[in-house]
């Protein structure tokens, strides 16, 4: 992975609905950079454990998108 994950769609009624927008780029999850991680690992990081919070750092308005 190049170090970020681009949001394609935000599901209605999801926890992300109030925070993320399409084309936002997620660059860290729980303070861990995504660079070098494969998609399976990133999906696990985003899902987290049941009834726990995760911390996401996202960038909006990236040039070139």
SETI-637551 format. One record per residue: x, y, z of N, C-alpha, C, O in turn; residue number from 1; residue in three letters. Coordinates in nm, 3 decimals. Layout:
! SETI-637551
(r (X,Y,Z),(X,Y,Z),(X,Y,Z),(X,Y,Z),NUM,"Ala")
...
! end
This chain:
! SETI-637551
(r (0.085,-0.117,0.000),(0.000,0.000,0.000),(0.090,0.124,0.000),(0.197,0.124,0.060),1,"Unk")
(r (0.043,0.227,-0.068),(0.125,0.348,-0.084),(0.125,0.441,0.036),(0.193,0.544,0.035),2,"Unk")
(r (0.049,0.407,0.139),(0.049,0.491,0.258),(-0.083,0.557,0.286),(-0.096,0.628,0.386),3,"Unk")
(r (-0.183,0.537,0.199),(-0.315,0.593,0.226),(-0.422,0.506,0.163),(-0.396,0.427,0.072),4,"Unk")
(r (-0.542,0.524,0.212),(-0.658,0.452,0.163),(-0.762,0.556,0.124),(-0.802,0.636,0.209),5,"Unk")
(r (-0.806,0.556,-0.001),(-0.902,0.655,-0.047),(-1.044,0.606,-0.021),(-1.080,0.494,-0.056),6,"Unk")
(r (-1.124,0.691,0.042),(-1.264,0.660,0.069),(-1.341,0.674,-0.061),(-1.340,0.780,-0.124),7,"Unk")
(r (-1.410,0.567,-0.104),(-1.490,0.572,-0.225),(-1.634,0.611,-0.194),(-1.696,0.687,-0.267),8,"Unk")
(r (-1.686,0.557,-0.084),(-1.825,0.578,-0.048),(-1.838,0.568,0.103),(-1.773,0.486,0.166),9,"Unk")
(r (-1.923,0.652,0.160),(-1.950,0.647,0.304),(-2.093,0.594,0.319),(-2.188,0.651,0.265),10,"Unk")
(r (-2.108,0.485,0.394),(-2.239,0.425,0.411),(-2.327,0.509,0.503),(-2.283,0.556,0.607),11,"Unk")
(r (-2.451,0.528,0.462),(-2.546,0.603,0.546),(-2.568,0.527,0.676),(-2.570,0.404,0.678),12,"Unk")
(r (-2.585,0.601,0.781),(-2.607,0.547,0.917),(-2.485,0.475,0.973),(-2.497,0.404,1.073),13,"Unk")
(r (-2.369,0.491,0.911),(-2.246,0.433,0.966),(-2.180,0.536,1.057),(-2.210,0.655,1.046),14,"Unk")
(r (-2.091,0.492,1.147),(-2.021,0.588,1.232),(-1.941,0.691,1.153),(-1.916,0.802,1.201),15,"Unk")
(r (-1.900,0.655,1.032),(-1.817,0.744,0.951),(-1.898,0.853,0.881),(-1.840,0.950,0.831),16,"Unk")
(r (-2.029,0.838,0.875),(-2.111,0.930,0.796),(-2.092,1.077,0.834),(-2.092,1.164,0.747),17,"Unk")
(r (-2.075,1.106,0.961),(-2.060,1.244,1.006),(-1.918,1.297,0.991),(-1.894,1.416,1.008),18,"Unk")
(r (-1.823,1.208,0.960),(-1.682,1.248,0.962),(-1.611,1.240,0.828),(-1.528,1.326,0.796),19,"Unk")
(r (-1.642,1.139,0.750),(-1.569,1.118,0.625),(-1.654,1.153,0.504),(-1.777,1.148,0.508),20,"Unk")
(r (-1.585,1.188,0.395),(-1.649,1.217,0.267),(-1.578,1.137,0.160),(-1.461,1.102,0.176),21,"Unk")
(r (-1.647,1.108,0.049),(-1.578,1.042,-0.061),(-1.453,1.120,-0.101),(-1.452,1.243,-0.101),22,"Unk")
(r (-1.350,1.048,-0.134),(-1.219,1.098,-0.176),(-1.131,1.146,-0.061),(-1.018,1.190,-0.085),23,"Unk")
(r (-1.179,1.140,0.063),(-1.088,1.161,0.176),(-0.984,1.051,0.170),(-1.011,0.941,0.122),24,"Unk")
(r (-0.865,1.080,0.220),(-0.759,0.979,0.221),(-0.723,0.948,0.365),(-0.677,1.035,0.439),25,"Unk")
(r (-0.743,0.823,0.404),(-0.708,0.778,0.538),(-0.559,0.748,0.538),(-0.511,0.668,0.457),26,"Unk")
(r (-0.485,0.812,0.629),(-0.340,0.795,0.632),(-0.289,0.725,0.758),(-0.178,0.671,0.758),27,"Unk")
(r (-0.369,0.724,0.864),(-0.331,0.655,0.988),(-0.455,0.596,1.054),(-0.564,0.653,1.046),28,"Unk")
(r (-0.436,0.482,1.118),(-0.541,0.421,1.198),(-0.477,0.387,1.332),(-0.377,0.316,1.338),29,"Unk")
(r (-0.537,0.439,1.439),(-0.481,0.422,1.575),(-0.334,0.460,1.579),(-0.251,0.390,1.637),30,"Unk")
(r (-0.303,0.573,1.516),(-0.168,0.631,1.512),(-0.067,0.547,1.434),(0.052,0.577,1.437),31,"Unk")
(r (-0.110,0.443,1.365),(-0.020,0.362,1.282),(-0.031,0.406,1.137),(-0.141,0.412,1.083),32,"Unk")
(r (0.082,0.436,1.073),(0.077,0.468,0.930),(0.037,0.344,0.849),(0.065,0.231,0.890),33,"Unk")
(r (-0.027,0.366,0.736),(-0.071,0.255,0.651),(0.035,0.208,0.553),(0.022,0.100,0.495),34,"Unk")
(r (0.137,0.288,0.534),(0.240,0.253,0.435),(0.297,0.114,0.463),(0.338,0.084,0.576),35,"Unk")
(r (0.300,0.031,0.359),(0.358,-0.102,0.369),(0.261,-0.210,0.417),(0.296,-0.328,0.417),36,"Unk")
(r (0.142,-0.172,0.458),(0.044,-0.270,0.506),(-0.039,-0.319,0.387),(-0.065,-0.244,0.293),37,"Unk")
(r (-0.081,-0.446,0.393),(-0.167,-0.494,0.285),(-0.313,-0.466,0.320),(-0.345,-0.431,0.433),38,"Unk")
(r (-0.399,-0.481,0.221),(-0.539,-0.445,0.236),(-0.608,-0.524,0.346),(-0.691,-0.469,0.419),39,"Unk")
(r (-0.575,-0.651,0.361),(-0.636,-0.733,0.468),(-0.604,-0.674,0.605),(-0.692,-0.666,0.691),40,"Unk")
(r (-0.479,-0.635,0.626),(-0.441,-0.577,0.755),(-0.513,-0.445,0.781),(-0.558,-0.419,0.892),41,"Unk")
(r (-0.525,-0.363,0.678),(-0.593,-0.234,0.693),(-0.741,-0.256,0.724),(-0.797,-0.187,0.809),42,"Unk")
(r (-0.804,-0.352,0.657),(-0.945,-0.382,0.686),(-0.963,-0.425,0.831),(-1.060,-0.385,0.895),43,"Unk")
(r (-0.873,-0.506,0.883),(-0.881,-0.549,1.023),(-0.865,-0.429,1.116),(-0.935,-0.418,1.217),44,"Unk")
(r (-0.773,-0.339,1.082),(-0.752,-0.221,1.164),(-0.877,-0.133,1.168),(-0.913,-0.080,1.274),45,"Unk")
(r (-0.942,-0.117,1.054),(-1.062,-0.033,1.046),(-1.178,-0.097,1.121),(-1.253,-0.028,1.190),46,"Unk")
(r (-1.193,-0.227,1.107),(-1.305,-0.296,1.173),(-1.290,-0.290,1.324),(-1.389,-0.270,1.394),47,"Unk")
(r (-1.170,-0.307,1.375),(-1.148,-0.304,1.519),(-1.220,-0.417,1.589),(-1.283,-0.501,1.525),48,"Unk")
(r (-1.211,-0.419,1.719),(-1.281,-0.517,1.801),(-1.422,-0.466,1.828),(-1.446,-0.345,1.825),49,"Unk")
(r (-1.515,-0.555,1.855),(-1.653,-0.515,1.884),(-1.656,-0.420,2.003),(-1.585,-0.439,2.102),50,"Unk")
(r (-1.739,-0.318,1.993),(-1.760,-0.219,2.101),(-1.634,-0.143,2.140),(-1.620,-0.103,2.255),51,"Unk")
(r (-1.544,-0.123,2.045),(-1.426,-0.041,2.070),(-1.421,0.072,1.968),(-1.476,0.061,1.859),52,"Unk")
(r (-1.354,0.179,2.005),(-1.335,0.291,1.914),(-1.202,0.276,1.842),(-1.108,0.216,1.894),53,"Unk")
(r (-1.195,0.330,1.721),(-1.068,0.341,1.652),(-1.046,0.487,1.618),(-1.141,0.565,1.606),54,"Unk")
(r (-0.921,0.524,1.604),(-0.884,0.661,1.573),(-0.834,0.663,1.428),(-0.743,0.588,1.392),55,"Unk")
(r (-0.895,0.749,1.347),(-0.858,0.758,1.206),(-0.809,0.899,1.178),(-0.871,0.997,1.219),56,"Unk")
(r (-0.696,0.909,1.107),(-0.649,1.039,1.059),(-0.670,1.040,0.908),(-0.618,0.954,0.836),57,"Unk")
(r (-0.747,1.136,0.862),(-0.777,1.146,0.720),(-0.741,1.285,0.669),(-0.739,1.382,0.745),58,"Unk")
(r (-0.712,1.292,0.540),(-0.677,1.418,0.475),(-0.786,1.445,0.370),(-0.825,1.356,0.295),59,"Unk")
(r (-0.833,1.566,0.368),(-0.938,1.605,0.272),(-0.880,1.705,0.174),(-0.793,1.784,0.209),60,"Unk")
(r (-0.928,1.700,0.052),(-0.888,1.798,-0.048),(-0.749,1.777,-0.103),(-0.675,1.872,-0.127),61,"Unk")
(r (-0.713,1.650,-0.124),(-0.579,1.619,-0.176),(-0.570,1.664,-0.321),(-0.661,1.639,-0.400),62,"Unk")
(r (-0.462,1.730,-0.357),(-0.444,1.770,-0.496),(-0.436,1.648,-0.587),(-0.387,1.542,-0.548),63,"Unk")
(r (-0.485,1.665,-0.707),(-0.474,1.558,-0.806),(-0.588,1.458,-0.803),(-0.587,1.362,-0.881),64,"Unk")
(r (-0.685,1.477,-0.715),(-0.798,1.382,-0.711),(-0.916,1.440,-0.783),(-1.021,1.376,-0.791),65,"Unk")
! end
